[in-house]
């Protein structure tokens, strides 16, 4: 379990909470300024999409580094999106 505070709101989140939050949600495209993703059940999700889903917070309320730290502390492997160029 990971305990963290964003915008004065406290969250206690477990790995299972993340898996359940994305269960019926399509991953957004890994395009634009997105830099990191996490693979859950064979699908690649932008890390801020995942944390927004599990907390209910808008993405502007936290940084990609916040999302990165939370997901890695829960045991997820966060990967960098390979940009073709």
PDB file with SEQRES, HELIX, SHEET and CRYST1 records, atoms N, CA, C and O in Angstrom:
SEQRES   1 A   85  UNK UNK UNK UNK UNK UNK UNK UNK UNK UNK UNK UNK UNK          
SEQRES   2 A   85  UNK UNK UNK UNK UNK UNK UNK UNK UNK UNK UNK UNK UNK          
SEQRES   3 A   85  UNK UNK UNK UNK UNK UNK UNK UNK UNK UNK UNK UNK UNK          
SEQRES   4 A   85  UNK UNK UNK UNK UNK UNK UNK UNK UNK UNK UNK UNK UNK          
SEQRES   5 A   85  UNK UNK UNK UNK UNK UNK UNK UNK UNK UNK UNK UNK UNK          
SEQRES   6 A   85  UNK UNK UNK UNK UNK UNK UNK UNK UNK UNK UNK UNK UNK          
SEQRES   7 A   85  UNK UNK UNK UNK UNK UNK UNK                                  
HELIX    1 AA1 UNK A   15  UNK A   22  1                                   8    
HELIX    2 AA2 UNK A   47  UNK A   55  1                                   9    
HELIX    3 AA3 UNK A   59  UNK A   61  5                                   3    
HELIX    4 AA4 UNK A   64  UNK A   73  1                                  10    
SHEET    1 AA1 2 UNK A   2  UNK A   6  0                                        
SHEET    2 AA1 2 UNK A   9  UNK A  13 -1                                        
SHEET    1 AA2 3 UNK A  43  UNK A  46  0                                        
SHEET    2 AA2 3 UNK A  36  UNK A  40 -1                                        
SHEET    3 AA2 3 UNK A  78  UNK A  80 -1                                        
CRYST1    1.000    1.000    1.000  90.00  90.00  90.00 P 1           1          
ATOM      1  N   UNK A   1       0.852  -1.187   0.000  1.00  0.00           N  
ATOM      2  CA  UNK A   1       0.000   0.000   0.000  1.00  0.00           C  
ATOM      3  C   UNK A   1       0.890   1.241   0.000  1.00  0.00           C  
ATOM      4  O   UNK A   1       1.959   1.263   0.610  1.00  0.00           O  
ATOM      5  N   UNK A   2       0.426   2.253  -0.688  1.00  0.00           N  
ATOM      6  CA  UNK A   2       1.119   3.534  -0.722  1.00  0.00           C  
ATOM      7  C   UNK A   2       0.167   4.587  -0.172  1.00  0.00           C  
ATOM      8  O   UNK A   2      -0.997   4.656  -0.566  1.00  0.00           O  
ATOM      9  N   UNK A   3       0.674   5.403   0.740  1.00  0.00           N  
ATOM     10  CA  UNK A   3      -0.093   6.514   1.293  1.00  0.00           C  
ATOM     11  C   UNK A   3       0.563   7.797   0.791  1.00  0.00           C  
ATOM     12  O   UNK A   3       1.774   7.971   0.921  1.00  0.00           O  
ATOM     13  N   UNK A   4      -0.239   8.694   0.219  1.00  0.00           N  
ATOM     14  CA  UNK A   4       0.302   9.954  -0.278  1.00  0.00           C  
ATOM     15  C   UNK A   4      -0.768  11.030  -0.206  1.00  0.00           C  
ATOM     16  O   UNK A   4      -1.956  10.737  -0.075  1.00  0.00           O  
ATOM     17  N   UNK A   5      -0.330  12.275  -0.292  1.00  0.00           N  
ATOM     18  CA  UNK A   5      -1.234  13.421  -0.246  1.00  0.00           C  
ATOM     19  C   UNK A   5      -1.035  14.261  -1.499  1.00  0.00           C  
ATOM     20  O   UNK A   5       0.089  14.608  -1.860  1.00  0.00           O  
ATOM     21  N   UNK A   6      -2.137  14.580  -2.149  1.00  0.00           N  
ATOM     22  CA  UNK A   6      -2.121  15.485  -3.298  1.00  0.00           C  
ATOM     23  C   UNK A   6      -3.193  16.536  -3.056  1.00  0.00           C  
ATOM     24  O   UNK A   6      -4.351  16.220  -2.786  1.00  0.00           O  
ATOM     25  N   UNK A   7      -2.776  17.803  -3.160  1.00  0.00           N  
ATOM     26  CA  UNK A   7      -3.700  18.923  -2.954  1.00  0.00           C  
ATOM     27  C   UNK A   7      -4.447  18.823  -1.629  1.00  0.00           C  
ATOM     28  O   UNK A   7      -5.635  19.137  -1.553  1.00  0.00           O  
ATOM     29  N   UNK A   8      -3.749  18.387  -0.590  1.00  0.00           N  
ATOM     30  CA  UNK A   8      -4.327  18.307   0.738  1.00  0.00           C  
ATOM     31  C   UNK A   8      -5.240  17.118   0.967  1.00  0.00           C  
ATOM     32  O   UNK A   8      -5.801  16.967   2.053  1.00  0.00           O  
ATOM     33  N   UNK A   9      -5.393  16.279  -0.032  1.00  0.00           N  
ATOM     34  CA  UNK A   9      -6.251  15.102   0.089  1.00  0.00           C  
ATOM     35  C   UNK A   9      -5.379  13.857   0.231  1.00  0.00           C  
ATOM     36  O   UNK A   9      -4.447  13.654  -0.547  1.00  0.00           O  
ATOM     37  N   UNK A  10      -5.680  13.034   1.217  1.00  0.00           N  
ATOM     38  CA  UNK A  10      -4.883  11.844   1.491  1.00  0.00           C  
ATOM     39  C   UNK A  10      -5.458  10.619   0.779  1.00  0.00           C  
ATOM     40  O   UNK A  10      -6.672  10.424   0.730  1.00  0.00           O  
ATOM     41  N   UNK A  11      -4.574   9.812   0.239  1.00  0.00           N  
ATOM     42  CA  UNK A  11      -4.967   8.599  -0.475  1.00  0.00           C  
ATOM     43  C   UNK A  11      -4.193   7.405   0.068  1.00  0.00           C  
ATOM     44  O   UNK A  11      -2.992   7.500   0.320  1.00  0.00           O  
ATOM     45  N   UNK A  12      -4.878   6.284   0.247  1.00  0.00           N  
ATOM     46  CA  UNK A  12      -4.261   4.993   0.577  1.00  0.00           C  
ATOM     47  C   UNK A  12      -4.597   4.081  -0.595  1.00  0.00           C  
ATOM     48  O   UNK A  12      -5.751   3.689  -0.770  1.00  0.00           O  
ATOM     49  N   UNK A  13      -3.610   3.748  -1.383  1.00  0.00           N  
ATOM     50  CA  UNK A  13      -3.866   2.990  -2.609  1.00  0.00           C  
ATOM     51  C   UNK A  13      -3.027   1.718  -2.633  1.00  0.00           C  
ATOM     52  O   UNK A  13      -1.849   1.721  -2.274  1.00  0.00           O  
ATOM     53  N   UNK A  14      -3.657   0.641  -3.062  1.00  0.00           N  
ATOM     54  CA  UNK A  14      -2.961  -0.633  -3.223  1.00  0.00           C  
ATOM     55  C   UNK A  14      -2.887  -0.970  -4.707  1.00  0.00           C  
ATOM     56  O   UNK A  14      -3.621  -0.410  -5.521  1.00  0.00           O  
ATOM     57  N   UNK A  15      -1.998  -1.885  -5.044  1.00  0.00           N  
ATOM     58  CA  UNK A  15      -1.816  -2.279  -6.443  1.00  0.00           C  
ATOM     59  C   UNK A  15      -3.144  -2.733  -7.058  1.00  0.00           C  
ATOM     60  O   UNK A  15      -3.434  -2.424  -8.214  1.00  0.00           O  
ATOM     61  N   UNK A  16      -3.939  -3.458  -6.292  1.00  0.00           N  
ATOM     62  CA  UNK A  16      -5.235  -3.955  -6.775  1.00  0.00           C  
ATOM     63  C   UNK A  16      -6.181  -2.806  -7.137  1.00  0.00           C  
ATOM     64  O   UNK A  16      -6.982  -2.929  -8.064  1.00  0.00           O  
ATOM     65  N   UNK A  17      -6.088  -1.685  -6.403  1.00  0.00           N  
ATOM     66  CA  UNK A  17      -6.920  -0.512  -6.708  1.00  0.00           C  
ATOM     67  C   UNK A  17      -6.609   0.022  -8.107  1.00  0.00           C  
ATOM     68  O   UNK A  17      -7.510   0.412  -8.849  1.00  0.00           O  
ATOM     69  N   UNK A  18      -5.334   0.032  -8.449  1.00  0.00           N  
ATOM     70  CA  UNK A  18      -4.913   0.497  -9.776  1.00  0.00           C  
ATOM     71  C   UNK A  18      -5.469  -0.433 -10.851  1.00  0.00           C  
ATOM     72  O   UNK A  18      -6.044   0.022 -11.839  1.00  0.00           O  
ATOM     73  N   UNK A  19      -5.295  -1.728 -10.653  1.00  0.00           N  
ATOM     74  CA  UNK A  19      -5.757  -2.722 -11.633  1.00  0.00           C  
ATOM     75  C   UNK A  19      -7.265  -2.607 -11.843  1.00  0.00           C  
ATOM     76  O   UNK A  19      -7.741  -2.660 -12.977  1.00  0.00           O  
ATOM     77  N   UNK A  20      -8.013  -2.450 -10.753  1.00  0.00           N  
ATOM     78  CA  UNK A  20      -9.471  -2.313 -10.853  1.00  0.00           C  
ATOM     79  C   UNK A  20      -9.887  -1.002 -11.517  1.00  0.00           C  
ATOM     80  O   UNK A  20     -10.880  -0.964 -12.243  1.00  0.00           O  
ATOM     81  N   UNK A  21      -9.138   0.067 -11.274  1.00  0.00           N  
ATOM     82  CA  UNK A  21      -9.494   1.378 -11.831  1.00  0.00           C  
ATOM     83  C   UNK A  21      -9.407   1.400 -13.352  1.00  0.00           C  
ATOM     84  O   UNK A  21     -10.178   2.101 -14.009  1.00  0.00           O  
ATOM     85  N   UNK A  22      -8.473   0.638 -13.914  1.00  0.00           N  
ATOM     86  CA  UNK A  22      -8.292   0.671 -15.371  1.00  0.00           C  
ATOM     87  C   UNK A  22      -8.980  -0.482 -16.088  1.00  0.00           C  
ATOM     88  O   UNK A  22      -8.968  -0.550 -17.317  1.00  0.00           O  
ATOM     89  N   UNK A  23      -9.574  -1.378 -15.327  1.00  0.00           N  
ATOM     90  CA  UNK A  23     -10.138  -2.621 -15.870  1.00  0.00           C  
ATOM     91  C   UNK A  23     -11.012  -2.413 -17.106  1.00  0.00           C  
ATOM     92  O   UNK A  23     -10.836  -3.108 -18.106  1.00  0.00           O  
ATOM     93  N   UNK A  24     -11.938  -1.479 -17.053  1.00  0.00           N  
ATOM     94  CA  UNK A  24     -12.879  -1.274 -18.158  1.00  0.00           C  
ATOM     95  C   UNK A  24     -12.617   0.026 -18.917  1.00  0.00           C  
ATOM     96  O   UNK A  24     -13.516   0.561 -19.565  1.00  0.00           O  
ATOM     97  N   UNK A  25     -11.388   0.530 -18.836  1.00  0.00           N  
ATOM     98  CA  UNK A  25     -11.052   1.812 -19.451  1.00  0.00           C  
ATOM     99  C   UNK A  25     -10.022   1.597 -20.558  1.00  0.00           C  
ATOM    100  O   UNK A  25      -9.019   0.908 -20.373  1.00  0.00           O  
ATOM    101  N   UNK A  26     -10.294   2.198 -21.704  1.00  0.00           N  
ATOM    102  CA  UNK A  26      -9.347   2.127 -22.820  1.00  0.00           C  
ATOM    103  C   UNK A  26      -8.156   3.042 -22.530  1.00  0.00           C  
ATOM    104  O   UNK A  26      -8.340   4.164 -22.058  1.00  0.00           O  
ATOM    105  N   UNK A  27      -6.953   2.577 -22.806  1.00  0.00           N  
ATOM    106  CA  UNK A  27      -5.799   3.463 -22.639  1.00  0.00           C  
ATOM    107  C   UNK A  27      -5.824   4.581 -23.677  1.00  0.00           C  
ATOM    108  O   UNK A  27      -6.201   4.370 -24.830  1.00  0.00           O  
ATOM    109  N   UNK A  28      -5.417   5.765 -23.250  1.00  0.00           N  
ATOM    110  CA  UNK A  28      -5.307   6.877 -24.184  1.00  0.00           C  
ATOM    111  C   UNK A  28      -4.057   6.672 -25.040  1.00  0.00           C  
ATOM    112  O   UNK A  28      -3.138   5.963 -24.630  1.00  0.00           O  
ATOM    113  N   UNK A  29      -4.016   7.280 -26.214  1.00  0.00           N  
ATOM    114  CA  UNK A  29      -2.840   7.114 -27.088  1.00  0.00           C  
ATOM    115  C   UNK A  29      -1.565   7.632 -26.420  1.00  0.00           C  
ATOM    116  O   UNK A  29      -1.591   8.628 -25.697  1.00  0.00           O  
ATOM    117  N   UNK A  30      -0.473   6.956 -26.666  1.00  0.00           N  
ATOM    118  CA  UNK A  30       0.824   7.357 -26.111  1.00  0.00           C  
ATOM    119  C   UNK A  30       1.496   8.328 -27.081  1.00  0.00           C  
ATOM    120  O   UNK A  30       2.544   8.037 -27.658  1.00  0.00           O  
ATOM    121  N   UNK A  31       0.866   9.483 -27.239  1.00  0.00           N  
ATOM    122  CA  UNK A  31       1.345  10.479 -28.198  1.00  0.00           C  
ATOM    123  C   UNK A  31       1.518  11.823 -27.513  1.00  0.00           C  
ATOM    124  O   UNK A  31       1.260  11.959 -26.317  1.00  0.00           O  
ATOM    125  N   UNK A  32       1.952  12.806 -28.271  1.00  0.00           N  
ATOM    126  CA  UNK A  32       2.083  14.156 -27.736  1.00  0.00           C  
ATOM    127  C   UNK A  32       3.245  14.265 -26.771  1.00  0.00           C  
ATOM    128  O   UNK A  32       4.327  13.737 -27.028  1.00  0.00           O  
ATOM    129  N   UNK A  33       3.023  14.949 -25.665  1.00  0.00           N  
ATOM    130  CA  UNK A  33       4.074  15.202 -24.688  1.00  0.00           C  
ATOM    131  C   UNK A  33       4.230  14.076 -23.678  1.00  0.00           C  
ATOM    132  O   UNK A  33       5.090  14.145 -22.800  1.00  0.00           O  
ATOM    133  N   UNK A  34       3.420  13.061 -23.791  1.00  0.00           N  
ATOM    134  CA  UNK A  34       3.513  11.951 -22.840  1.00  0.00           C  
ATOM    135  C   UNK A  34       4.878  11.290 -22.944  1.00  0.00           C  
ATOM    136  O   UNK A  34       5.405  11.082 -24.037  1.00  0.00           O  
ATOM    137  N   UNK A  35       5.444  10.962 -21.777  1.00  0.00           N  
ATOM    138  CA  UNK A  35       6.792  10.410 -21.761  1.00  0.00           C  
ATOM    139  C   UNK A  35       6.851   9.010 -21.161  1.00  0.00           C  
ATOM    140  O   UNK A  35       7.747   8.234 -21.492  1.00  0.00           O  
ATOM    141  N   UNK A  36       5.899   8.675 -20.276  1.00  0.00           N  
ATOM    142  CA  UNK A  36       5.948   7.403 -19.561  1.00  0.00           C  
ATOM    143  C   UNK A  36       4.624   6.656 -19.653  1.00  0.00           C  
ATOM    144  O   UNK A  36       3.556   7.253 -19.785  1.00  0.00           O  
ATOM    145  N   UNK A  37       4.728   5.336 -19.580  1.00  0.00           N  
ATOM    146  CA  UNK A  37       3.533   4.503 -19.547  1.00  0.00           C  
ATOM    147  C   UNK A  37       3.758   3.339 -18.591  1.00  0.00           C  
ATOM    148  O   UNK A  37       4.885   3.035 -18.200  1.00  0.00           O  
ATOM    149  N   UNK A  38       2.656   2.701 -18.230  1.00  0.00           N  
ATOM    150  CA  UNK A  38       2.701   1.495 -17.412  1.00  0.00           C  
ATOM    151  C   UNK A  38       1.821   0.462 -18.108  1.00  0.00           C  
ATOM    152  O   UNK A  38       0.746   0.784 -18.613  1.00  0.00           O  
ATOM    153  N   UNK A  39       2.286  -0.766 -18.128  1.00  0.00           N  
ATOM    154  CA  UNK A  39       1.523  -1.832 -18.775  1.00  0.00           C  
ATOM    155  C   UNK A  39       0.725  -2.587 -17.716  1.00  0.00           C  
ATOM    156  O   UNK A  39       1.281  -3.109 -16.749  1.00  0.00           O  
ATOM    157  N   UNK A  40      -0.593  -2.632 -17.921  1.00  0.00           N  
ATOM    158  CA  UNK A  40      -1.493  -3.319 -16.990  1.00  0.00           C  
ATOM    159  C   UNK A  40      -2.399  -4.218 -17.816  1.00  0.00           C  
ATOM    160  O   UNK A  40      -3.077  -3.756 -18.735  1.00  0.00           O  
ATOM    161  N   UNK A  41      -2.409  -5.486 -17.489  1.00  0.00           N  
ATOM    162  CA  UNK A  41      -3.204  -6.476 -18.226  1.00  0.00           C  
ATOM    163  C   UNK A  41      -2.948  -6.415 -19.733  1.00  0.00           C  
ATOM    164  O   UNK A  41      -3.876  -6.525 -20.534  1.00  0.00           O  
ATOM    165  N   UNK A  42      -1.680  -6.238 -20.105  1.00  0.00           N  
ATOM    166  CA  UNK A  42      -1.300  -6.242 -21.509  1.00  0.00           C  
ATOM    167  C   UNK A  42      -1.606  -4.964 -22.271  1.00  0.00           C  
ATOM    168  O   UNK A  42      -1.431  -4.912 -23.489  1.00  0.00           O  
ATOM    169  N   UNK A  43      -2.065  -3.921 -21.562  1.00  0.00           N  
ATOM    170  CA  UNK A  43      -2.395  -2.651 -22.218  1.00  0.00           C  
ATOM    171  C   UNK A  43      -1.514  -1.540 -21.652  1.00  0.00           C  
ATOM    172  O   UNK A  43      -1.236  -1.506 -20.453  1.00  0.00           O  
ATOM    173  N   UNK A  44      -1.083  -0.639 -22.521  1.00  0.00           N  
ATOM    174  CA  UNK A  44      -0.169   0.436 -22.133  1.00  0.00           C  
ATOM    175  C   UNK A  44      -0.941   1.719 -21.845  1.00  0.00           C  
ATOM    176  O   UNK A  44      -1.572   2.294 -22.732  1.00  0.00           O  
ATOM    177  N   UNK A  45      -0.878   2.161 -20.581  1.00  0.00           N  
ATOM    178  CA  UNK A  45      -1.583   3.360 -20.138  1.00  0.00           C  
ATOM    179  C   UNK A  45      -0.600   4.480 -19.823  1.00  0.00           C  
ATOM    180  O   UNK A  45       0.439   4.231 -19.211  1.00  0.00           O  
ATOM    181  N   UNK A  46      -0.911   5.719 -20.234  1.00  0.00           N  
ATOM    182  CA  UNK A  46      -0.124   6.857 -19.757  1.00  0.00           C  
ATOM    183  C   UNK A  46      -0.239   6.926 -18.230  1.00  0.00           C  
ATOM    184  O   UNK A  46      -1.326   6.735 -17.685  1.00  0.00           O  
ATOM    185  N   UNK A  47       0.856   7.192 -17.550  1.00  0.00           N  
ATOM    186  CA  UNK A  47       0.849   7.104 -16.082  1.00  0.00           C  
ATOM    187  C   UNK A  47      -0.095   8.104 -15.425  1.00  0.00           C  
ATOM    188  O   UNK A  47      -0.693   7.791 -14.396  1.00  0.00           O  
ATOM    189  N   UNK A  48      -0.243   9.294 -15.991  1.00  0.00           N  
ATOM    190  CA  UNK A  48      -1.157  10.262 -15.377  1.00  0.00           C  
ATOM    191  C   UNK A  48      -2.614   9.850 -15.559  1.00  0.00           C  
ATOM    192  O   UNK A  48      -3.447  10.159 -14.707  1.00  0.00           O  
ATOM    193  N   UNK A  49      -2.937   9.163 -16.644  1.00  0.00           N  
ATOM    194  CA  UNK A  49      -4.296   8.647 -16.829  1.00  0.00           C  
ATOM    195  C   UNK A  49      -4.631   7.680 -15.695  1.00  0.00           C  
ATOM    196  O   UNK A  49      -5.726   7.728 -15.134  1.00  0.00           O  
ATOM    197  N   UNK A  50      -3.689   6.808 -15.363  1.00  0.00           N  
ATOM    198  CA  UNK A  50      -3.913   5.795 -14.328  1.00  0.00           C  
ATOM    199  C   UNK A  50      -4.151   6.447 -12.968  1.00  0.00           C  
ATOM    200  O   UNK A  50      -5.109   6.098 -12.278  1.00  0.00           O  
ATOM    201  N   UNK A  51      -3.302   7.382 -12.577  1.00  0.00           N  
ATOM    202  CA  UNK A  51      -3.441   8.015 -11.263  1.00  0.00           C  
ATOM    203  C   UNK A  51      -4.705   8.867 -11.209  1.00  0.00           C  
ATOM    204  O   UNK A  51      -5.358   8.928 -10.167  1.00  0.00           O  
ATOM    205  N   UNK A  52      -5.056   9.516 -12.296  1.00  0.00           N  
ATOM    206  CA  UNK A  52      -6.298  10.286 -12.342  1.00  0.00           C  
ATOM    207  C   UNK A  52      -7.511   9.377 -12.141  1.00  0.00           C  
ATOM    208  O   UNK A  52      -8.447   9.734 -11.426  1.00  0.00           O  
ATOM    209  N   UNK A  53      -7.491   8.215 -12.769  1.00  0.00           N  
ATOM    210  CA  UNK A  53      -8.608   7.270 -12.630  1.00  0.00           C  
ATOM    211  C   UNK A  53      -8.754   6.768 -11.196  1.00  0.00           C  
ATOM    212  O   UNK A  53      -9.867   6.679 -10.678  1.00  0.00           O  
ATOM    213  N   UNK A  54      -7.642   6.443 -10.561  1.00  0.00           N  
ATOM    214  CA  UNK A  54      -7.713   5.851  -9.224  1.00  0.00           C  
ATOM    215  C   UNK A  54      -8.000   6.892  -8.132  1.00  0.00           C  
ATOM    216  O   UNK A  54      -8.586   6.559  -7.102  1.00  0.00           O  
ATOM    217  N   UNK A  55      -7.588   8.157  -8.353  1.00  0.00           N  
ATOM    218  CA  UNK A  55      -7.813   9.188  -7.336  1.00  0.00           C  
ATOM    219  C   UNK A  55      -9.043  10.046  -7.608  1.00  0.00           C  
ATOM    220  O   UNK A  55      -9.603  10.638  -6.685  1.00  0.00           O  
ATOM    221  N   UNK A  56      -9.467  10.118  -8.872  1.00  0.00           N  
ATOM    222  CA  UNK A  56     -10.557  11.016  -9.232  1.00  0.00           C  
ATOM    223  C   UNK A  56     -10.112  12.457  -9.401  1.00  0.00           C  
ATOM    224  O   UNK A  56     -10.942  13.341  -9.615  1.00  0.00           O  
ATOM    225  N   UNK A  57      -8.812  12.705  -9.308  1.00  0.00           N  
ATOM    226  CA  UNK A  57      -8.283  14.058  -9.444  1.00  0.00           C  
ATOM    227  C   UNK A  57      -8.023  14.399 -10.912  1.00  0.00           C  
ATOM    228  O   UNK A  57      -7.709  13.516 -11.710  1.00  0.00           O  
ATOM    229  N   UNK A  58      -8.153  15.677 -11.263  1.00  0.00           N  
ATOM    230  CA  UNK A  58      -7.770  16.073 -12.618  1.00  0.00           C  
ATOM    231  C   UNK A  58      -6.252  15.973 -12.765  1.00  0.00           C  
ATOM    232  O   UNK A  58      -5.513  16.117 -11.791  1.00  0.00           O  
ATOM    233  N   UNK A  59      -5.809  15.732 -13.964  1.00  0.00           N  
ATOM    234  CA  UNK A  59      -4.361  15.530 -14.183  1.00  0.00           C  
ATOM    235  C   UNK A  59      -3.516  16.744 -13.857  1.00  0.00           C  
ATOM    236  O   UNK A  59      -2.326  16.614 -13.570  1.00  0.00           O  
ATOM    237  N   UNK A  60      -4.109  17.906 -13.897  1.00  0.00           N  
ATOM    238  CA  UNK A  60      -3.348  19.116 -13.584  1.00  0.00           C  
ATOM    239  C   UNK A  60      -3.008  19.190 -12.089  1.00  0.00           C  
ATOM    240  O   UNK A  60      -2.150  19.976 -11.688  1.00  0.00           O  
ATOM    241  N   UNK A  61      -3.673  18.381 -11.271  1.00  0.00           N  
ATOM    242  CA  UNK A  61      -3.482  18.414  -9.820  1.00  0.00           C  
ATOM    243  C   UNK A  61      -2.201  17.718  -9.361  1.00  0.00           C  
ATOM    244  O   UNK A  61      -1.812  17.852  -8.201  1.00  0.00           O  
ATOM    245  N   UNK A  62      -1.540  16.976 -10.255  1.00  0.00           N  
ATOM    246  CA  UNK A  62      -0.315  16.264  -9.865  1.00  0.00           C  
ATOM    247  C   UNK A  62       0.619  16.178 -11.065  1.00  0.00           C  
ATOM    248  O   UNK A  62       0.208  16.371 -12.209  1.00  0.00           O  
ATOM    249  N   UNK A  63       1.871  15.888 -10.784  1.00  0.00           N  
ATOM    250  CA  UNK A  63       2.871  15.830 -11.851  1.00  0.00           C  
ATOM    251  C   UNK A  63       3.081  14.395 -12.326  1.00  0.00           C  
ATOM    252  O   UNK A  63       2.641  13.438 -11.689  1.00  0.00           O  
ATOM    253  N   UNK A  64       3.764  14.274 -13.456  1.00  0.00           N  
ATOM    254  CA  UNK A  64       4.136  12.944 -13.946  1.00  0.00           C  
ATOM    255  C   UNK A  64       5.082  12.270 -12.954  1.00  0.00           C  
ATOM    256  O   UNK A  64       5.039  11.051 -12.791  1.00  0.00           O  
ATOM    257  N   UNK A  65       5.938  13.055 -12.287  1.00  0.00           N  
ATOM    258  CA  UNK A  65       6.841  12.463 -11.291  1.00  0.00           C  
ATOM    259  C   UNK A  65       6.051  11.906 -10.110  1.00  0.00           C  
ATOM    260  O   UNK A  65       6.409  10.859  -9.571  1.00  0.00           O  
ATOM    261  N   UNK A  66       4.980  12.589  -9.699  1.00  0.00           N  
ATOM    262  CA  UNK A  66       4.115  12.048  -8.641  1.00  0.00           C  
ATOM    263  C   UNK A  66       3.573  10.690  -9.077  1.00  0.00           C  
ATOM    264  O   UNK A  66       3.639   9.716  -8.328  1.00  0.00           O  
ATOM    265  N   UNK A  67       3.039  10.635 -10.292  1.00  0.00           N  
ATOM    266  CA  UNK A  67       2.470   9.391 -10.818  1.00  0.00           C  
ATOM    267  C   UNK A  67       3.541   8.308 -10.908  1.00  0.00           C  
ATOM    268  O   UNK A  67       3.292   7.155 -10.554  1.00  0.00           O  
ATOM    269  N   UNK A  68       4.716   8.670 -11.374  1.00  0.00           N  
ATOM    270  CA  UNK A  68       5.840   7.733 -11.503  1.00  0.00           C  
ATOM    271  C   UNK A  68       6.178   7.118 -10.142  1.00  0.00           C  
ATOM    272  O   UNK A  68       6.288   5.899 -10.012  1.00  0.00           O  
ATOM    273  N   UNK A  69       6.340   7.979  -9.132  1.00  0.00           N  
ATOM    274  CA  UNK A  69       6.695   7.500  -7.782  1.00  0.00           C  
ATOM    275  C   UNK A  69       5.625   6.577  -7.204  1.00  0.00           C  
ATOM    276  O   UNK A  69       5.942   5.528  -6.644  1.00  0.00           O  
ATOM    277  N   UNK A  70       4.374   6.964  -7.339  1.00  0.00           N  
ATOM    278  CA  UNK A  70       3.277   6.159  -6.788  1.00  0.00           C  
ATOM    279  C   UNK A  70       3.257   4.781  -7.438  1.00  0.00           C  
ATOM    280  O   UNK A  70       3.181   3.766  -6.746  1.00  0.00           O  
ATOM    281  N   UNK A  71       3.324   4.746  -8.749  1.00  0.00           N  
ATOM    282  CA  UNK A  71       3.244   3.470  -9.466  1.00  0.00           C  
ATOM    283  C   UNK A  71       4.444   2.570  -9.181  1.00  0.00           C  
ATOM    284  O   UNK A  71       4.282   1.362  -9.012  1.00  0.00           O  
ATOM    285  N   UNK A  72       5.645   3.146  -9.124  1.00  0.00           N  
ATOM    286  CA  UNK A  72       6.820   2.308  -8.846  1.00  0.00           C  
ATOM    287  C   UNK A  72       6.804   1.799  -7.409  1.00  0.00           C  
ATOM    288  O   UNK A  72       7.220   0.669  -7.154  1.00  0.00           O  
ATOM    289  N   UNK A  73       6.335   2.606  -6.473  1.00  0.00           N  
ATOM    290  CA  UNK A  73       6.234   2.142  -5.079  1.00  0.00           C  
ATOM    291  C   UNK A  73       5.250   0.987  -4.944  1.00  0.00           C  
ATOM    292  O   UNK A  73       5.390   0.150  -4.053  1.00  0.00           O  
ATOM    293  N   UNK A  74       4.262   0.942  -5.820  1.00  0.00           N  
ATOM    294  CA  UNK A  74       3.290  -0.155  -5.799  1.00  0.00           C  
ATOM    295  C   UNK A  74       3.786  -1.385  -6.562  1.00  0.00           C  
ATOM    296  O   UNK A  74       3.101  -2.407  -6.611  1.00  0.00           O  
ATOM    297  N   UNK A  75       4.970  -1.283  -7.151  1.00  0.00           N  
ATOM    298  CA  UNK A  75       5.546  -2.441  -7.823  1.00  0.00           C  
ATOM    299  C   UNK A  75       5.339  -2.503  -9.322  1.00  0.00           C  
ATOM    300  O   UNK A  75       5.683  -3.501  -9.956  1.00  0.00           O  
ATOM    301  N   UNK A  76       4.776  -1.442  -9.902  1.00  0.00           N  
ATOM    302  CA  UNK A  76       4.618  -1.409 -11.354  1.00  0.00           C  
ATOM    303  C   UNK A  76       5.934  -0.974 -11.996  1.00  0.00           C  
ATOM    304  O   UNK A  76       6.693  -0.199 -11.415  1.00  0.00           O  
ATOM    305  N   UNK A  77       6.191  -1.476 -13.188  1.00  0.00           N  
ATOM    306  CA  UNK A  77       7.359  -1.037 -13.944  1.00  0.00           C  
ATOM    307  C   UNK A  77       6.917   0.066 -14.891  1.00  0.00           C  
ATOM    308  O   UNK A  77       6.164  -0.175 -15.835  1.00  0.00           O  
ATOM    309  N   UNK A  78       7.390   1.273 -14.629  1.00  0.00           N  
ATOM    310  CA  UNK A  78       7.071   2.411 -15.484  1.00  0.00           C  
ATOM    311  C   UNK A  78       8.131   2.471 -16.576  1.00  0.00           C  
ATOM    312  O   UNK A  78       9.330   2.440 -16.300  1.00  0.00           O  
ATOM    313  N   UNK A  79       7.673   2.557 -17.813  1.00  0.00           N  
ATOM    314  CA  UNK A  79       8.592   2.552 -18.956  1.00  0.00           C  
ATOM    315  C   UNK A  79       8.498   3.864 -19.715  1.00  0.00           C  
ATOM    316  O   UNK A  79       7.463   4.531 -19.719  1.00  0.00           O  
ATOM    317  N   UNK A  80       9.604   4.218 -20.357  1.00  0.00           N  
ATOM    318  CA  UNK A  80       9.636   5.435 -21.159  1.00  0.00           C  
ATOM    319  C   UNK A  80       9.132   5.124 -22.564  1.00  0.00           C  
ATOM    320  O   UNK A  80       9.498   4.113 -23.163  1.00  0.00           O  
ATOM    321  N   UNK A  81       8.289   6.012 -23.073  1.00  0.00           N  
ATOM    322  CA  UNK A  81       7.756   5.854 -24.425  1.00  0.00           C  
ATOM    323  C   UNK A  81       8.887   6.115 -25.412  1.00  0.00           C  
ATOM    324  O   UNK A  81       9.573   7.134 -25.334  1.00  0.00           O  
ATOM    325  N   UNK A  82       9.069   5.193 -26.329  1.00  0.00           N  
ATOM    326  CA  UNK A  82      10.095   5.377 -27.361  1.00  0.00           C  
ATOM    327  C   UNK A  82       9.498   6.184 -28.500  1.00  0.00           C  
ATOM    328  O   UNK A  82       8.572   5.745 -29.182  1.00  0.00           O  
ATOM    329  N   UNK A  83      10.045   7.362 -28.688  1.00  0.00           N  
ATOM    330  CA  UNK A  83       9.566   8.246 -29.761  1.00  0.00           C  
ATOM    331  C   UNK A  83      10.272   7.873 -31.050  1.00  0.00           C  
ATOM    332  O   UNK A  83      11.499   7.787 -31.101  1.00  0.00           O  
ATOM    333  N   UNK A  84       9.484   7.654 -32.090  1.00  0.00           N  
ATOM    334  CA  UNK A  84      10.102   7.377 -33.391  1.00  0.00           C  
ATOM    335  C   UNK A  84      10.435   8.713 -34.041  1.00  0.00           C  
ATOM    336  O   UNK A  84       9.638   9.650 -33.998  1.00  0.00           O  
ATOM    337  N   UNK A  85      11.590   8.791 -34.630  1.00  0.00           N  
ATOM    338  CA  UNK A  85      11.942  10.073 -35.186  1.00  0.00           C  
ATOM    339  C   UNK A  85      12.920   9.917 -36.230  1.00  0.00           C  
ATOM    340  O   UNK A  85      13.347  10.905 -36.828  1.00  0.00           O  
TER     341      UNK A  85                                                      
END                                                                             
